[in-house]
C-alpha cells in the first residue's frame, strides 16, 4: 500500500482509532513502571489522534508529551489540549538529537518497505535519549491474517497493511542501540477473557504461554539508546 492511499483510508476510519483502547500506551506505562522510569519527555510519531500519548500524559503528569503527524487534520481537540502537536514528516523530524527520553510509534511502518521502515526507526533513534519503541502487526497470527483477508475481500481496504516478525524488526535495530525487549503482545485469548469472562484471564494467560506468536496481534521491539 502506498502512503497516500493509507492517508485516505485513515481519513475514512479515524473514528475507529479514537474509540479504540490505548493498548500501546498501557504497554509503555507498564514497561516504565517495571523499570522505575519517570520520563520527562515522550514522543509519539504518526500519532493520529494521539490516544496513546494522551494516555501516557495522564499517567505521567510531569512529562512533556508530544504528538507528531504529517497531517494537521488528525489532531483532535483532546490531542491539542493534552499534548504538544507537531506537523512534520517522520523521515525528517524538526527536533535536535536526543530530544525525548521515550519515543514510540504504533503501526507507522506498516505501509512502508523495509528500507523506508529502517530509515524511520533510525530517525526515531536520533531524537531519543533513552528508549525507542516500535509496534507492528504480527505476521504469525494466522487468525488475524485470515480475518483481515476476509475483510479486505469484502472491500474494506483498511486491512491492507504489512506484518512483521521478530527477526525482521531486530534486523532494523540501528547501530548504537540495544534490543532490551522483543516480544509478541496483545494476546487475543486474554482479550476475549477480559471482555467476556474476567475471572478467566489468569487461565487464558497460562494457556497461551506456549503459543504466543499465533495468538498475539502485535510484535513490539524496545531499543535502549547506548
C-alpha positions in Angstrom: 0.0 0.0 0.0 1.3 3.5 -0.9 1.4 6.0 1.9 -1.0 8.4 0.2 -3.6 5.5 0.0 -3.2 5.0 3.7 -3.9 8.7 4.3 -7.2 8.4 2.6 -8.1 5.2 4.5 -7.3 6.9 7.8 -9.5 9.9 7.0 -12.3 7.5 6.4 -11.7 5.4 9.5 -10.4 7.9 12.1 -13.4 7.3 14.3 -12.3 3.6 14.9 -8.9 4.8 16.1 -10.3 7.3 18.5 -12.7 4.8 20.1 -10.0 2.0 20.5 -8.3 1.4 23.8 -4.8 2.9 24.2 -3.1 -0.5 24.3 0.3 0.7 23.3 0.2 3.4 25.9 -0.8 0.8 28.5 2.1 -1.4 27.5 4.6 1.5 27.7 3.3 2.6 31.1 3.8 -0.9 32.5 7.3 -1.0 31.0 8.2 2.3 32.5 6.9 1.4 36.0 8.6 -2.0 35.8 11.9 -0.3 35.2 11.2 2.6 37.7 11.4 5.2 35.0 9.7 8.6 35.3 10.1 10.1 31.8 10.4 13.8 31.4 9.5 13.8 27.7 7.6 11.4 25.4 7.1 11.5 21.6 4.5 9.5 19.6 5.3 9.5 15.9 2.5 9.0 13.4 0.2 9.8 16.4 -3.1 10.4 14.5 -5.5 11.5 17.3 -2.7 10.8 19.9 -4.8 8.5 22.1 -1.8 6.5 23.3 0.4 9.5 24.1 -2.6 11.2 25.7 -3.0 8.2 28.0 0.7 8.5 28.9 0.3 12.2 29.6 -2.3 11.2 32.2 -0.2 8.5 33.8 3.0 10.7 33.8 1.7 14.2 34.5 5.1 15.8 34.7 6.2 14.6 31.3 6.2 16.8 28.2 4.2 14.8 25.7 4.4 15.4 22.0 2.2 14.1 19.2 3.7 14.2 15.7 1.9 13.5 12.4 2.3 14.9 8.9 -1.4 15.8 8.7 -2.8 18.6 10.9 -6.4 17.5 10.5 -5.9 14.3 12.5 -5.2 16.2 15.7 -8.5 16.5 17.6 -9.3 18.8 20.5 -8.1 16.3 23.1 -4.8 15.9 21.4 -4.3 19.7 21.3 -5.3 20.0 24.9 -3.1 17.2 26.3 0.0 17.2 24.1 2.2 19.4 22.0 1.1 18.8 18.4 3.8 18.9 15.7 3.1 18.6 12.0 6.1 17.0 10.4 7.5 14.1 8.4 8.7 11.1 10.4 11.6 10.7 8.0 12.9 14.2 8.9 11.7 15.4 12.3 12.4 19.0 13.4 13.9 18.0 16.7 17.5 18.1 18.0 19.4 14.9 18.7 18.2 13.0 21.9 15.3 15.5 22.4 12.9 12.9 24.0 13.6 10.3 26.7 11.0 7.9 25.2 9.7 7.7 21.7 7.3 5.3 20.1 5.0 4.7 17.1 2.3 2.1 16.6 1.8 0.8 13.1 3.6 3.7 11.4 5.9 1.4 9.5 3.2 -1.0 8.2 2.8 1.0 4.9 6.5 1.3 4.1 9.0 -1.1 2.7 12.0 -2.5 4.7 14.4 0.3 3.7 11.9 3.1 4.5 10.9 1.4 7.8 14.6 1.2 8.8 15.0 4.9 7.9 12.1 5.8 10.2 13.5 3.8 13.1 16.9 5.4 12.5 15.4 8.9 12.7 13.4 7.9 15.8 16.6 6.8 17.5 18.3 10.0 16.6 15.8 12.1 18.6 15.6 9.7 21.5 17.9 9.6 24.6 16.7 6.5 26.5 14.2 4.2 24.9 12.7 3.9 21.3 9.8 1.6 20.9 8.4 0.1 17.7 5.0 -1.6 17.5 4.0 -3.5 14.4 1.4 -6.1 13.3 2.4 -9.7 13.9 2.9 -11.9 10.8 2.4 -15.2 12.7 -1.2 -14.5 13.9 -3.0 -16.8 11.4 -6.5 -16.0 12.7 -5.9 -12.2 12.4 -4.4 -12.7 9.0 -7.5 -14.7 7.9 -10.0 -12.2 9.3 -8.1 -9.3 7.7 -8.0 -11.1 4.4 -11.8 -11.8 4.6 -12.5 -8.1 5.4 -10.2 -7.0 2.5 -12.0 -9.3 0.1 -15.3 -7.8 1.2 -14.0 -4.4 0.3 -12.5 -2.9 3.5 -9.2 -1.7 2.2 -8.2 -0.6 5.8 -6.9 -4.1 6.3 -4.2 -3.9 3.5 -1.0 -3.5 5.6 2.3 -5.2 6.2 3.1 -7.5 9.0 6.4 -8.1 10.8 8.3 -10.8 12.6 10.7 -10.5 15.5 13.6 -11.2 13.2 12.6 -8.5 10.7 12.3 -5.9 13.5 15.6 -6.9 15.0 17.3 -6.5 11.7 16.1 -2.9 11.6 17.7 -2.0 15.0 20.2 0.8 14.3 23.8 0.8 15.5 24.2 2.4 18.9 21.1 0.6 20.3 20.5 -2.5 22.4 17.3 -4.6 22.0 16.1 -4.9 25.6 12.7 -6.4 24.7 11.3 -8.1 21.6 8.0 -9.8 22.2 4.6 -10.6 20.9 1.8 -8.6 22.7 -1.9 -8.0 22.7 -3.0 -11.7 23.2 -6.3 -12.4 21.5 -7.3 -15.1 24.0 -6.6 -12.9 27.0 -8.5 -10.0 25.3 -11.5 -12.3 24.9 -11.4 -13.4 28.5 -11.2 -9.7 29.6 -14.3 -8.9 27.6 -16.4 -12.0 28.3 -15.1 -13.7 31.5 -12.7 -11.6 33.5 -12.3 -14.3 36.1 -10.6 -16.5 33.5 -7.9 -14.0 32.5 -5.3 -15.9 34.5 -6.3 -19.2 33.0 -6.3 -17.7 29.5 -2.8 -16.2 30.1 -1.5 -19.6 31.3 -3.0 -21.5 28.3 -1.4 -19.1 25.8 2.1 -19.1 27.1 3.2 -21.9 24.8 1.8 -20.3 21.7 2.2 -16.5 22.0 3.2 -15.9 18.4 -0.1 -17.3 16.8 -2.3 -15.6 19.4 -0.9 -12.1 19.6 -1.9 -9.2 17.4 1.3 -7.3 17.6 5.1 -7.6 17.9 7.0 -4.9 19.9 10.7 -4.0 20.0 12.2 -1.8 22.7 15.5 -0.3 22.0 17.8 1.2 24.6 19.9 4.1 23.3 23.6 3.5 24.1 
